[in-house]
Amino acid sequence: MGVSKRQFLLVVLGTALAGTASAHGPSRLKVELGIDIAAPADKVWARIGNFQDMSWHPAVASSSGNGGNAAEATRVLVLKGEGKPTIEEALRRHDPAGMSYAYKITKVDPAVLPVNNYASTLSVESTGEGKSRVTWKGAFYRGYPNNDPPPEQNDDAAIKAVTGVYQGGLDALKAEFEGGAK
């Protein structure tokens, strides 16, 4: 049983197109930042460990939510700035003994934070007497899920935005505990 030239070309073309389609699209991005703070880990955890209270972050005007620190608790962050944009989040895991919690963004306008499918962990660890390290890490996709994203929603924009959020929060914590201006 022979294969016609037309059938052969269709198979080759189909294979080539299938390979091309799977080679494009967004990749999962990651950001991890940490900061050393001259304060005991339990005191730093007491400040950031309540999922419902993100008043320590300078970009947050207010936060409110339901469910406390139980899995699936929710919060809405109202950000400072024109229009008071919001970010809705859900708690995935809260571990007071391990001084960490994991959460995800459930709703955000990509113009506010250019990410999709965002999940993050915030943790504190003791690094010696009266010293701690806060680590904030997240994984996400860029705000524009298709090929050829606009510049404000591409990979670089997503990484820059998340890095800015993390660095702003970590710097504020360090300043709060070490006596600097917030």
C-alpha positions in Angstrom: 0.0 0.0 0.0 1.7 3.2 -1.2 1.5 6.7 0.1 0.7 9.4 -2.4 2.8 12.5 -2.7 -0.1 14.6 -1.5 -0.6 12.4 1.7 3.1 12.6 2.4 3.1 16.4 2.1 0.1 16.7 4.4 1.8 14.5 7.1 5.0 16.5 6.8 3.2 19.9 6.9 1.0 18.7 9.9 4.0 17.6 11.8 5.9 20.8 11.2 2.9 22.9 12.3 2.3 20.9 15.4 5.9 21.4 16.4 5.7 25.1 15.8 2.5 25.5 17.8 4.0 23.8 20.9 7.2 25.9 20.7 5.5 29.2 21.4 3.5 30.8 24.2 4.4 32.1 27.6 6.7 30.3 30.1 6.2 30.2 33.9 8.2 33.0 35.4 9.7 33.1 38.9 10.9 35.8 41.3 12.5 35.3 44.7 13.8 38.0 46.9 14.9 38.0 50.5 16.1 40.5 53.1 18.0 40.2 56.3 16.4 42.1 59.2 18.0 42.9 62.6 14.9 41.6 64.6 13.8 38.3 66.0 12.0 36.1 63.6 9.0 35.7 65.8 8.5 39.5 66.0 8.8 39.8 62.2 6.3 36.9 61.8 3.9 38.6 64.2 3.9 41.6 61.9 3.5 39.8 58.5 2.0 36.4 59.5 -1.7 37.5 59.5 -3.0 36.9 56.0 -5.8 39.5 56.6 -3.4 42.3 57.4 -1.0 43.6 54.8 -0.7 47.1 56.2 3.0 46.7 56.4 3.3 47.0 52.6 3.7 50.6 51.4 1.5 50.1 48.3 -1.5 48.8 50.3 -4.0 51.4 51.4 -6.2 48.8 53.2 -6.9 45.1 53.3 -10.0 43.2 54.3 -11.1 39.6 54.0 -12.9 36.5 55.3 -11.6 33.3 56.9 -8.8 34.6 59.0 -5.7 32.4 58.4 -7.6 29.2 57.4 -7.0 27.6 54.0 -9.1 29.2 51.3 -9.4 32.5 53.4 -9.7 35.5 51.1 -8.6 39.0 51.1 -9.0 42.1 49.0 -6.0 44.5 48.9 -6.9 48.1 48.0 -3.9 49.8 46.6 -2.8 53.4 46.9 -3.0 55.5 43.8 -5.5 56.8 41.4 -8.7 54.8 41.2 -7.8 52.7 44.3 -7.1 49.5 42.3 -7.7 46.1 44.0 -6.2 42.7 44.0 -8.2 39.7 45.3 -6.2 36.8 46.8 -6.9 33.4 48.5 -4.8 31.7 51.1 -3.5 28.3 50.1 -1.6 27.3 53.2 -0.8 29.0 56.6 2.0 27.5 58.7 2.6 29.5 61.9 5.1 27.0 63.3 7.1 27.2 60.1 6.4 31.0 59.9 5.2 30.9 56.3 2.1 31.2 54.2 1.2 30.5 50.6 -1.4 32.4 48.6 -2.6 33.0 45.1 -4.1 35.9 43.2 -7.7 35.1 42.2 -8.4 38.4 40.4 -6.3 41.3 39.2 -6.5 43.7 36.3 -3.3 43.2 34.3 -3.0 47.0 34.0 -2.5 46.9 37.8 -0.2 43.9 38.0 0.6 42.3 34.6 0.4 38.6 35.8 -1.8 35.6 35.4 -1.9 32.4 37.4 0.2 33.9 40.2 1.1 31.9 43.3 3.4 33.1 46.1 5.0 32.2 49.4 6.0 34.6 52.2 8.3 33.2 55.0 10.4 34.2 57.9 13.3 32.3 59.3 15.7 32.9 62.2 19.3 33.5 61.2 20.7 33.9 64.7 19.8 35.7 67.9 17.8 38.8 67.1 18.2 38.3 63.4 15.9 37.0 60.7 15.5 36.6 57.0 12.2 37.3 55.1 11.8 35.5 51.8 9.1 36.3 49.3 8.9 34.1 46.2 6.3 33.7 43.5 5.6 32.0 40.2 3.3 33.3 37.5 2.7 33.9 33.8 2.9 37.3 32.1 -0.3 39.4 31.9 -0.9 38.7 28.2 -1.3 35.0 27.8 -1.0 34.8 24.0 1.9 35.3 21.6 3.2 38.8 20.8 2.2 40.5 24.1 2.2 44.3 24.3 5.3 45.7 26.1 3.3 46.5 29.3 2.2 42.9 29.6 5.2 40.9 28.4 7.6 38.7 30.5 9.9 41.6 31.4 7.0 43.8 32.5 5.7 40.9 34.7 9.1 40.3 36.3 9.7 44.0 36.9 6.3 44.5 38.5 6.5 41.5 40.8 10.1 42.4 41.8 9.0 45.9 42.6 6.1 44.7 44.8 8.4 42.3 46.7 11.3 44.8 47.0 9.0 47.6 48.2 7.5 45.3 50.9 10.8 43.9 52.1 12.4 47.3 52.2 9.5 48.7 54.3 9.8 45.8 56.8 13.5 46.3 57.2 13.0 50.1 57.7 10.1 49.4 60.2 12.2 47.0 62.3 15.5 48.8 62.1 14.2 52.3 62.7 14.5 53.7 59.2 11.9 55.8 57.4 9.1 53.8 55.9 
